């Protein structure tokens, strides 16, 4: 059934009727390839045969264009002709060929004219009794001799019972175009133009040819968008869609991989003619940059010829203006091209676009498609294209451009610069590959192949991956590193998660000392340089970083550098611009930086530095907010590597807030974005934070599985290695492997001192080591470490201060513990770390219990248990239940949830209630708020009434987190 061809069929019926009445007609059916011309001719033949007409059929073939009378012989060989007429016509044609054969050029015109007269006479005899219909498909492939015969017949058949119907592809470049003019001069000539189907006709087409396929408005629109109503493409696409199991009308269409559709596209292009095929190849190669002028130059066609080929493709529904209707069509054309010819077109396109001054992003795809590049300008164009791609967050394209630029560039210094940029860009989605690129640069430094001007840039790559050992080597050793290799790492007595204490596990370069006889770099100078670099990146830590001990120095805390002034680089830093006259207000500067700066390769480090500044300044809520903002940004831009880095930072914030469950979720989300984990130090850093969270929640088996996974050696030469060893140490501490924990924490402290990063805000290794020492009974050494750590802290670090005070209380005499724990609770309340606050309250409850104050002990322990339960810290909950013999914690009426928002407490009542919830006595509250004890009692009475509770024991635990810092 023909769809949307009613008018054309009616015109053909009228022509049949007129021809049967002795008024001969010549009909040209023209249209783009695949639009149903042959099908229309078939319908005419079926209609005419039913009416008793003689139908003579022939089809033009490209392979027979040079065969004289090939098309006419197809007509003569038709079984519809009477046998005697057929034999007579064959003799006429044989004589024609003999008379006009090779060697007889002068007899050609005369002999052919006589033959055409005899041919027409025989055909007219047949047409006297019955209607004769000559139907020829693809007339554009007819040979010249056959065209002359057809023109002769058309000119002498005006009163005969003859109908001639020809089909022809639009805009096909014929060998002989004069015949068109001759046909147009005939008074009985008519042209019928076929077009592609419209959207409504496409819906009818689909419904008729495959009624079982669900066809809705969306489906018809999808089919029309891909095929533009070309029936040939529609049928191929429908065949693929109909054989796809489980396909519904709302599914997205993806015809690209389908072989049937691909074959239909290539057939359509091939039958549109050589010009259209060339133009299609040019369009596929040029892509979005295609214009008619560029197309004609690329295909080396005259502009008018290229325009004709473009019109043919447009009529077939394959292209719209100078672009393919669907990307799948473009990909099929490219796949169908000869590889060598495709390479030539890409090379020519790149040269033309570069000469025209096109954007680098338009030239680069053609360079990327080439196997060999000799153009001297290619490397510069590829580097520019990479930057343009990064502006659109297409880092995959940028990396491909940079890698190709590195291969074709002949300047050694420029190659180093390109490799540095490649490593930076790879961090967006492939941190492991970025580390590999940095390692290649390190090899160049060791071999003396990296110019000195790139030393800082290469060191920055390793610093971005927190690989401080390699950064140190680049900065201090430089080319000498090839001659003076770093000492191999020696094993440190430690225990893996699944091994017993005392197992020898390599601790990496950070724990090793140079062997005797090996030249060691000046650690004093190198450490100071590392300190200056870290302070340049993290100026808010300036003045608190320690100097670096000489090689072989003791593992002891060192005094801060005198003057407290940070070493800085001459390079401009965003911190310096934002601080202005407020030289010490780093938290405000960090907020401004986060508000003003967009996330780019250049701002990634300053932005993470700003978040760390907020985190280590105790502003965990703001740090959490900005982490969430950056996570949304990186997720939207598809930057998995960046997302993983921010997710790790977000997990650190969650741990600082005492929320290990949230920290574990953040790490899982970050690890899911990493495609390569085994060789990435970032992945190991994330896993370390996850192990810390799992240890706090009592998920020891999960932590053991993570710690038993192999890690790359580079981890131990990075700052992530310190995090990893800390996490492993806390796991050992929680599972009562004290010797292993001691080894890990001592290795962390040794590494921090060697690298000049001995700052409690960064690595509170002293409190970690002190906690392990307390487990072994070495209280004096633990006390010394804790006092040293406290001396290095300022008021901006309440969390580390509170942890240190809690552990110091455990190391102190019983008479001193209550005061220390009270101060620890106050500091941890300000920090917002609920889990550490729960630990401090637990210790405070135990201290009250030993002192005989059972009421205060019960209240502090209940507060500690509620906080631990909220944090998911099951080990701490179990410890509290064990210490206090309470099996039914959380089941009593005092644990009924109370909504403080509906109570409408005044600010004064909130301050008093918050301090009471923290365990302060009425006298303590009186001293803290500078009010009388009676006023405290009155406030508490009103609070109990508004909250509808029975007393202090039922005060909501969350009240303490609403207490203003000025209280």
N, C-alpha and C positions, 0 to 999 in steps of 0.2 A: 504494500500500500504506500502510495506517495503521500507525504505529509506537506501541506501548505503549497501544493502545486496545482490547485484547481484551475486557476486562470490559464496556466500553460497548457494543461490538458484540453481545456476548452478551445484554445487557439489551434491546437493540433487537430481536434475533431472537425473544426470548421475547414481547415486546410484539406483534410481527407475528403470532406463532402464536396468542396469546390473542385478538387482534382478529379474525383469520380464523375463530375459533371462536365469534364473536358476543359476545365480551367486550371492548367498546371500551376503548381506552386513550388517555390524554393524557400525552405526554412532553415535559418541558421540558429541553432541553440548554443549560446555561448555563456560561459560562467567560469568561476574559479574551479580549481581541481577539487574533486570530492564533493561537489554540491549536487550530484544527482543527475547529470546530463545523460549518462549511460542508462540509468534507470528509467528516465523519461523516454528514451528511445526504445527501450524494451517494452514499455507500456504501449507505445504507438504501434510497435510490431504486433503485439498481441491483439490490439484492437483491430488492426487492419486484416490480420489473418482470419479473424472471426467474420469479417465482412467479405471474404473471398478474394482479397487483393493478393498480388504477387509481391512479396517482400524480399528485396535483395539487400544483404547486409555486408558491411566491410568495416574493418577497424584499422586505423592508421597506427603504425608502429615505428618508433625511432630507428630500429634496425633496418627498415625497408624504405627509408626515405630516398635512398640512392638506387632503388630497384625500379626500372622503368615499367610503368603500367602495373605495378604490384597491387595497387588498390583496385583497379578496374578488374583485374583477374579474379580478385576475391568476389566481386559482384557476379562475374560470369559463372563461377563455380558453384553458385547457389543452387540447391536442389529444387527451389521453387520454379525455376525456368523450365519450359518444355525442353525435352532432350535435343530435338533438332535445332532449336534456337540456340541452345547452349553450345552445341557443336559448331554451329556456324560462327558464333561470336568468338570462340576459341581460335578458329582458323583465321579470322580477321586479325586477331591480336598477334598470332604467330607470324602472319604475313607482314604486319606492321613492324614487328621487331626485326624481321629479315630485311625489310626495306630501309630501315633507319639504323642498322647495325653499324659497328665500327668500320671505318674506311669509306663510308658513304655519306659524308656530311652534307653534300649539296642536295641530296634527295630527301633530307629530313623533313622539311616543311611540306613538300608536295606529297610525300608518302604518308605522312601523318594525317594530313587533311583528308586524303581519300579514305584512309582507314576509319577516321572518325565519322565520315558520312555513311559508310557501310554499317558501322556499328550502330549508329542512330537509326538507320533504316530498319535494321533487324529488331531493335528494341521497340520502335514505333509500331511495328507489326503486332507485337505482343500486347501493346497498350491499347490497341483498337477494341479488343474484346474484354479486357480486364484492367482494373486499376493496378499500376505498377508503382511501388514505393521503393525508392533507393534510400537506405539509411546508412550513413557513414559516421562512425564514431572517431573522435580525435583527428579531425581533418588537418590539424596543424602538422601532422606527420606524413601527409600525402606527398608522393613524388610528383615532379613537374609534369610528366606525361599524363598521369592520371588526372591532374587538375585541368589540363587542356581538354581532355575528353569530357569531363564533367561540365566545363564551361560551354563546350559545343552543344552538349545535350540541353543545358539550361536555356541557351539562346534559341533553340529550334523546337522547344516543347510547349510553347505557350497555349496551344489549343489541344494538347494531348492529355490523355488520362494518366498523368505522371505527377508524382509528389517526390521531391527530393528534400531530405532532412539531414543536415550536417550538424555535428557537435564539435565544439572547438573550445580549448582552454583560453581564458582571457589573458591578454598581455604576453602570450607566448610568441617568441621571436621566430617567425617562419622563414624558410629558405627563400620562398618566392611570395612577396607581399602584393604583387600586381593583381593576382586573381581576386583579391578582396574587392578591388575597384570594379572589376568586371561583373562580379556577382551583384554588387550594389546597383549597377546600371540596369539590371533586369527589372521590368515592371512588376513581375510576379514574385519579387523577393521580399522576405520579411525576416526580421531578427527578433529572437526571444532571449531575454536576459534572465538567467537564474542567479539568485542571491542566496547567501547563507540564511538559515532559519533564524527567526526571532525567538525571544524567550518563551512566548506562548506556544509557538510551534515546537520548540524543544521539549516542552512538557508533554505535548501530544505525541511527539516522536517516542519519548521514553515510555509513556503509558501504553503505546501500541506495540512496540517491539519487545517489551519485557514487562508484561502486566503484573508479574509476581514481585517485581522490585518496588519497594515503597518509594513513591514519587510525590514529594511535596513541593511547595514553592521554593524552599531553600535548596532542595536537591536540583531542581531545574536551573536555578540561578548558578549553582556551583558548576554544573555541566556547561552552561552557556559561558561562564567566565573562562573556562579552560579552552573550549572549542570554538567559541563565537558562532555556534550554530552550524558548523561544517558537518554535514551528515557522515562523512567518512570518519572524522575524528570522534563524532558522537557515538557511532556504532562501536568503534574500538574501545572507547572509554566505558561504554555501557557493558560491553562484554567483560571487561575487567571487574567493574563494580558488581555485576550480577553474579560473578563467581566467587566473590569475597564473602566468606561466612560471617554471619553476625553483623552485617553492615546495616545500619539504620539510616534514616533520612537525615538525621542531624549530624552524622559523622563528617569529619573533615575529609576533603578529597585530596588524595595524593597520587596522581597518575604517573609521577615521575618514574618510579621503579618498574612500571608495567611494560612488558615486552610488546604486548599487542598495541598499546598506545604509541610506543616508540616507533614501531614499524609503520604505523599509520602516518605518523608525522613525517618520517623520512620518505615514505611513498608520496605523500602530498608535495613535498619539496622537489622530489625528483621529477614528478610529472608536471610541475609548474614551469619546467624549462631550465636550460643551463644558466641563463641569466639570473633567474630567481634563486636557483641553487647557490650560485656564487654570492648573491646578496644575502641569503640566509646565513651562509657561513661567516660572512663579514659581520652581520648583526650579532651572531653568537659570540664572536671573538671580541667585538667592541663593547658589548654589554650596554651599560647605561650611558657610555660616552658616545654612542652612535649618532651621527648626523648624516644627512645625504651627501654633503661635501666630503666628509671623512670617509664615508662608505665607498664612494666612487674612487677615491684615491687608494684606499686599502685594497679594493678588488681590482684596481686598474681597469675600470670601466668608464666610458663617457658618462657624464652626469645624467643625460637623458636616458641612457640605457639602464643605469642603476635605478633611476626613478621608476622605469617601467617594471623592473624586477620587484621593486618595493610595492608597487601597486598590485602586482600579481599575488604577492604574499598577503597583503592586506585584504584583498578580495576573498582569499581562501580562509580568512579568519585566523591566520597564524601570527600576524603582527598587527600592532596598533601604532601608527606613525612609524617610528624607528626602533620600536622595542617589541619583543615577543609578548604575546598575550599572557603567557604563563612561564614561570622559571623552568618547569619541567620540559617545555618545548625547547628552550635554549640548551638545556643540558643534553637532550637527545641529539640535537644537531651537532654539538661539540663531540659527543661520543661517537657519532657516525662519521666524523671526518678522518681522513688519512693523517696519522700522527705527524709525519714530516711536513705535510702541507699546513697542518695546524700550527706547528712551530714557526713556520715561515710567516704566517699571518700574524701571530703574536709578536714576533720580532718587528715586523713592518708596522704594526699598530703602535708598539712602544716608541719606535722612532718618530712616527708621525705625530703622536700626542706630545712627545717631548719637544719636537720642533715647533708645535703650535702653542707651547707654553701652558699645557694643561696641568691640572693639579697633580701632585705626586701620587695621590691616592688613585688617580685614573690610570697612571702609567704603570704603577707597581704590579697590578695583577698580571699584566702581560710579561713582565720580567720574571715573575714567580713561575709562570708557565713554561719558561725556557729551560732547556737542559744545559745550554752553554751560553754564557754572556761575555761579550767582548767590549761592549760599549763603555767608554771611560767614565761616563756620567752616571752609570747605573747605581753605584754604591750611595752616592749623595741622594739620588731620587728615592731609593729604598729607605734610607734613614728618615727623610722628610715624610714619606708615606707612613712610616711607623708612628710618627708623632701625630699625624692626622687621624690614624686609626685609633690611637689611644684617646683622642678627644671624643671619640664616639664609643669608648669602652670596648673596642674590638681588639683586645690584647692578643688573641690568637693570630690575627692578621699582622699585628705589629711585630710579634716574635718571629713570624715567618719572614717578614721583610728584613728584620735585623740579622737573622741568621744567614740569609742569602747575601746581604750586604757584607757580612763578615767574610764570606767565602770569596766574593769577587773583588774585594778591596785589596789593593797591592801595597798600600802604605802601612807598615807595621804599627806605627803609633796610632793611626786611625783605626786599625783592627782592634787594638786594645780598648779604645774608646767605645767602639761598637759593642764589644763583648761586655763591657761594664754596663752599658745601657740595656743590653739583652738580659743580664742578670737582674737588673732592677725591675724590668717589666715582668719577668717570669714570676716574681713574688706575688703578683696579683692572683694567679691561679695555680702555679706550679712551684711552690717553695723548694721542693727537692731538686727540681731542675735548675732553679736559681742558685742553689748551693753548688751544684755541679759546675755551673758556669763560673762561679767565683773560684772554685778549686782549680779550674783551668787557668784562670788569671794568676792564681798563686804559683802555679807551676811556671808560668811565664816570668814571674818575679824572681823565683829561685834560679831560673836559667839566665837571668839578666836581660830578658827580652822586653821588659816593660819600662818605658821611659819614666824617669823620676816624677814627672808632672802628674802621673796617674796614680802615684802611691796612695795619696789620701783617698781617692775615689775607690780604689780597690779595698783599702782598709775599711771604708764605710760599708761596703757590701757585707763583709764579715761581721761588722758591728750590728748591721741590720738583722742578721741571723743570730746575734748574740754569741758568735764564735770569736771570743776574745783572744784566744791563743793565736789563731791565724792572723787576726788583726794586728796583734803585737808583732808577730813575725814580719808582716808586710812593712810596718812602720819602722821597726828598729833594725831588723836584719837587712831587708831589701835584697839586693842582688847577692849579698854575702850568705843568704840562707842556703844557697846551693852547696857552698863549701862547708858551712857549719850547720849541720842538721840538728834538729831538736832531739834531746835525749829521749829514748823510748820510755814508755810509761811502765812503772813498776807496779806490781800488784799490791793492793792494800787489803789487809785482813778485814773482810766484811762478809756479810751473809746475803745470799740471794733470797728471794721471797720463799722459794721452796727448799732452800738448803738450811742446814744447821748453822749455828753460830761458829765462826772461825773459818768458814770456807773462803778460799782465795778467789776474789772476783776483781778483774782489772778495773781500776778506778779511773783510768784515762790520764791524759797528759797533765791535767790540773793537779794531780797528786804526786807527780814524779819529780825527782831531783836529778840534775845532770850527773852522768857517770864521771868517775875520776878520770882526769885527762881530757875531758871534752870541754871545749871553749864555751863558756856560758855568756850570754849577753848581759849587759849591765842592767840588772833588774831594778836598780834604783832609778836610773834614767828612764828605762822603758816603762816602769810602773808609773812614774810621774807623768810620762806622756799619755799613758792609758787613762790616768786619772783626769788629765786635762781634757781628753776627748770626751770622757763620760760626763764631765761637768759642762762641757759645751752642749752636749745633747740634753743633759738634765741639770740645768743651772740651779734649780731649786734645791738640789742636794749639795751645792757648793759650800765649802767650809766644813762639811761634816764627813767628807771622805778622808780616810787616813792615808798617811804616806806608806810607801811600800818597803818592806823589810828586804835586806840583802839576802842573796841566796843562802839557804841553810839557816836562816834566822829562826828563833823559837816561835812556836805557835802561841802568841800572846797578843792581847789587845794593845794597840798602839795609840798614843795621844794624837789628837787632831793636829793638823798643820797650824802653826801659829798665824794669827792674823785673820784666819777664817776667810781668806779671799780666794776665789776660784780662779784657776788658770783658764784662760779663754783663748779662743782662736780668733784670728782676724776676720774669718768669714762671717758675713752678716747672719744673724740669727733672729727669728721672729720674736724670741723672748725679749731680746734687748729693745726691740722696737715697741713692744707692748708695755714693758715695765715703766719706761719713762723715768720720772723722778721717784716712783715708788719702788725702790730697789729691792725691798724685801717682800713685797706683796705678790708672791708668785701665784697664789691661788686665784686671785683676781685676774692676773695676767693669763693664767691657764683658761679661765672661763672666757675671756675675750678672744683668745686664740681659737678656741673651739667654736665660738659663735661666728667668727669672721672668716675662717679658713675653709675652703673646699677640700675634699679628700682627693689627693693626687699622689703620684709616686713621690713627689718632693715633700709633701706635707704629712705623709703617713707617720714618719718618726716624730715630728713635732707634736702631732695630735695625740699619739699614744703617750708621749712624754707628758703632755698636759693632763691626760686622764690619770696617769700615775701620780702626778703632782697632787691632784685632788684626792686620790686614794690615800697617799701617804700623809696627807695633811688632815686626814680624818673626815673629809667631806665625801663619804661613801655614797650618799644619795645622789649627789651631783655626778660623781664618777659613774654610777650606774645609769643615770639618765643619758649621759653622753655616749656610753658604750651602746646603749639601745639605739640611739640615733645613728651611730656609725654602722651598727649591724644591719639596720634597715637599709642604709645607703649601699653597703657592700652587697647585700642580698639582691637589691634591685638592679645593681650593675653586674651581677654575676661574677664577682671577684671572690672566688672561693678561698684563695690563700689569705687575702685581707680579712675575709670573714672569720677564718680560723684564728688569726692573730687577735682580732678584737674579741672573739668568743673566749679565748684564753684569758684575756684581760678582764672580761666580764665575769668569768669564773673566779678570778682572784678577788674581785669586788664582792662577789657572793660569799666567798670564804671570809673576807674581812667583815662581812655583816653577820657571820655565823649562820649561813644558809648552805650547808654542804649539798643538800638535795638539788638546789638550783644550780650550784656549781657543776655538779655531775651532768645535769641536762645541758648546760652551756657547752661543756666539753664534748658531749656526744654530738651536738649540732655542729661544732667546729670540725671534729674529726670526719663527719659525714661529707664535709665540703672538700676534704683533701683527697685527691685522686692517688697520691703516692705517699705512703706512710713509712715504709721500711727504712728509707735512707734520709728521712727528714728530721732534723733536730727540732723543728717546730712541733712535729707530731709527738716527739718524746717529751717536749715541754708540756704539751697539753695533757698527755697521759700522766705526767707527774702531778699536775694539779688534780686530775681526776682521782689518782690514788690517795692524795691527801683527803679529798672529800669522802671517798669510800672508807678510808680508815676512821674518819670521824663518825661515820654512820655505822661502823661495825661490819662493813662488808669486806671482811678480810679475805675471803676466797676470791672475790672479784679483783681485789687489789693484788693478790698473789699472782693471778693469771696475767695481769698487766706487767708486773715486775719481772715475770719469767720470760717475757717476750724479748728477743734479742734487740739490742740497740746499737746504732752505729758508734764507732769510736769517737767520731767528731762531737758527740754529745758531751763527753767529759771535758772537751776543750771549749765549751760554750757556757754561757750563763744558764742556759736550760739545764746543763749538767748539775749545777748547784741545786736547782729546784728539784731535779730528779733524785739527787742524793738526799736532800731534805725529806722528800716524800718517802723514800725508802727507809730513811732513818726513823721517821714517825711510825711507819708500818712495823718496823722491828720493835720499836718502843711499845706499841700497842699490843704486840704479840709476845712481849716479855723476852725479847732477844736483845738484851741490854748491851752486850759487847759489840754486836753488829751495829746497833744504833750509835754507840759511841764512835765507832770507826767512821761511819757516814758523816756524823756531825763534825767530827774533827777534820775530815777531808774537805767539808764545805768551808769551815773557817780558814783552813790552810789556803784554799783556792781564793777566797775573798781577799786575804791579805796579800797573796802574790800578785793579784790583779789590781790592787789598790781600791777595792770596792768594799772595804770593811766598814760598813754602815748598817746599823740595826734596821733602818727603814727598808734597806734593800734585802739584807740577809740577816735575820736575827738568830744567827747560829749560836750565840752564847746562851740564850735562853733554851734553845733546843738541847745543847750539850749539857747545860745545867740540869735540865729535867732528867736526862739519862743518868747523870752523875748522882742525882738524888735517889734514883732507883737502886744504885749500887752502894748508897750510904756515904758517899763522899760529899758531905754537906759543906765543908769549908771551901773546897775548890768551886763548888756550885755557887756559893755565896759570892766569891771573888768575881766570877764571871758575870753574875747578875749585877753586881754593883758597877762593874766596868761598863756594862751595857746601858744601865740607867744614866751613867755619867755622859754618855754620848747622845742622849735623847734631849729633845726640847719639848715645849708645851704643845707642839703641833702633832705629836705622835702619841695620843692617849691609848691607843690599842697596844702597841708594843710596851708602853710604860705599864699598863695594867697587867699584862702577861708577866712582865718582869717582877712586878710587886707581888703577884700571886705566888710565883715560884720562890721569890725571896722569903716570903712568909713561911713557906715549907722548910726552907733551909735555916731559918732563924729559931731563936729560943721560943718556947711556948708563950712567954709573957709578951713578946713583941708581935706575935702573929695577928692578933685581933686588929691592931692599928694598921698594919700593912695590908691586910685583906680588905679592911674598910676603904682604904685609899685605892686599892685595886678595883673594887666594885665601882667606886666613883669614876675612875678613869675609863673603865670598860663600858660603863653606862654612856659616857660621853662619846665613846668611839662607835657605838651602835652594833658592836659584835655580840650577838645574843649567846652564841655558843661559849665564847670565852667568859662572858658574864655569868653564864650558868656554872661554869667550872669554878669561878671565883666565889659565887654564892654557895656552891656545894662545900668548898673548903671553909667558907665562913660559917656555915651551919655546923660543920664538924668541930670547928674551934669553939663555937658557942656551947656545943654539947659537952666538950671536955671541960669547959669552964662552969658547967652546971646551969647555964641559962637555957633551959629546955624550950621555952616559948620562942625565944629568938632563933634557936636552932631549928625548930620545926618550921618556922616561917621562912627562913632563908633556904632550907632544904626544899620546901614546897615550891618556892619561887624557882630554884635551880631545876627541879624536876620538870616543871611546866615549860621552862625555856628549852630544856634539852629535848623534851618531847616535840615541841614546835620545830626544833632544828633537825629532828630525825636522828639525834645522837643517841642511839640505843645503848651503847656501852656506858655512857654517863648516866642514863636513866637506870640501868641495872645497878651501877655502883651506888647510886643514891638509895635505891630500894634496899640494897644489901646492907648499907651502913646504918640505915634507920629502921630496918626491920618492917617496912611498910609494904605489904603486898597489894594494897588497894589504892595506890596513888592514882589520883584523877577520878575516883569514883564517888567521892564524898560530896556533900552539898556545897562545901566551900569552893568546889571547882566548877560551879555553875557559871556559864558564860555570861558576862555582864557587858552591855553595850554602853560605853562611856559617852558616846556622842548624844544619846537621848537624855542623859542625865543633866546636861547643861550646867556643868561645873564652872565656877568662876576661875579666873587665872590663879588667884590665891589658893583656892581649894585644890586646883590641879597640882600646884607646886607642893603643897603639904602632902597630898595623897600620893604623889609620885615618890617623894622621899620615904614615906612610910612603906610603900610597896617595895622599896629597895632594902628595907630592913633597918632603917634609922629609927632610933627611939625618939620619943617626944622631945626630950631635952636636946638630942642631936639636931632635930629639925629646928628647934628654937634657936640654937646657935647658928645654924646654917642660914636661916632666913631673917635673923635679927628680929624675932618676935617673941612674945612671952609663951611660956608653956601652956598657959590657959587658952591663949588664942589658938595654939595648935590643936588643943583638945576640942575647942568649939568648931574649928574647920573640919576636923575628922568626924565629928558627930553629924554635921550637915552632909558630909560626903557619904557616910554610911546610909543616911536616910534617903538621899537622892539615888544612890545605887541599889538601894533595897538589899543591903547585905548586913551580916551580923557583927562584923568587926574587921580588924586589921588583917586577919588571916584570909579573908575573902576579897581583898583588894585586887583588882585585875592586874595581871603582871605587865600588861602593855602600858600602864600608866607611866612607868618609869622612862619610857621612850618619848613621852610628850613633855618632859621637863625642860624648860628653857635653860640654855647654857649659863645664863646669868644667875641662875638660882643658887 
